[in-house]
């Protein structure tokens, strides 16, 4: 995974995410305090610079909502930098 400011951790968990008011499902491949790589279940039309809201659910019914800016995207998923 190369040298990064924030080390990435493997994190195989389903998430929902939304871009431009459309919601999708994907799987977090890896995550750090600075960003995330999400594998999408199907191609999603998104591009670098767009904001994405990621909702991560936990077993105790709590959720964590993160907002990120898409750094790159292709038919297999996207990488985003957290902005909040």
C-alpha positions in Angstrom: 0.0 0.0 0.0 3.0 2.3 -0.2 4.0 5.1 2.1 1.0 7.0 3.3 0.4 9.7 5.8 -2.1 7.5 7.6 -1.5 3.7 7.6 -4.4 1.7 6.0 -6.1 -1.1 7.8 -7.8 -4.0 6.0 -11.5 -3.6 6.8 -13.9 -6.0 4.9 -17.3 -4.5 5.8 -20.4 -3.6 3.8 -21.3 0.0 3.7 -23.9 2.3 2.1 -22.7 5.4 0.5 -24.4 8.3 -1.4 -23.2 10.6 -4.1 -25.4 13.3 -5.6 -28.5 12.1 -3.7 -28.3 8.5 -5.0 -27.5 5.7 -2.6 -25.4 2.6 -3.3 -23.9 -0.4 -1.5 -20.2 -1.4 -1.4 -17.5 -3.0 0.7 -14.8 -1.1 2.5 -11.5 -2.7 1.4 -9.2 -0.6 3.6 -9.6 2.4 5.8 -7.4 4.9 7.7 -8.0 8.0 9.7 -7.4 10.0 6.5 -9.4 8.0 3.9 -11.0 4.9 2.5 -11.1 2.5 -0.5 -14.5 1.2 -1.3 -15.2 -1.7 -3.7 -18.6 -1.2 -5.4 -21.0 -4.0 -6.1 -21.7 -2.5 -9.5 -20.3 0.4 -11.5 -21.2 3.8 -10.1 -21.0 7.0 -12.0 -18.8 9.3 -9.9 -15.7 11.4 -10.5 -12.8 12.9 -8.6 -13.8 16.0 -6.7 -17.3 14.9 -5.8 -18.3 14.5 -2.2 -19.4 11.1 -0.9 -21.3 10.3 2.4 -20.4 6.9 3.8 -22.5 5.2 6.5 -21.0 2.4 8.4 -23.2 0.3 10.6 -22.0 -1.7 13.7 -23.4 -4.8 15.4 -24.7 -2.7 18.3 -26.9 -0.7 16.0 -24.7 2.4 16.1 -23.6 4.1 12.9 -20.7 6.2 11.9 -21.2 8.7 9.1 -18.1 10.1 7.3 -18.0 12.6 4.5 -15.2 12.3 1.9 -14.0 13.8 -1.3 -13.5 11.3 -4.1 -9.8 11.2 -5.2 -10.2 8.5 -7.9 -13.0 6.3 -9.2 -13.4 3.5 -11.7 -15.9 0.7 -12.4 -14.6 -1.3 -9.5 -14.8 1.3 -6.8 -13.3 4.5 -5.5 -10.8 6.1 -3.1 -11.8 9.0 -1.0 -10.2 11.4 1.5 -12.2 12.1 4.6 -13.2 15.8 5.0 -15.3 15.3 8.1 
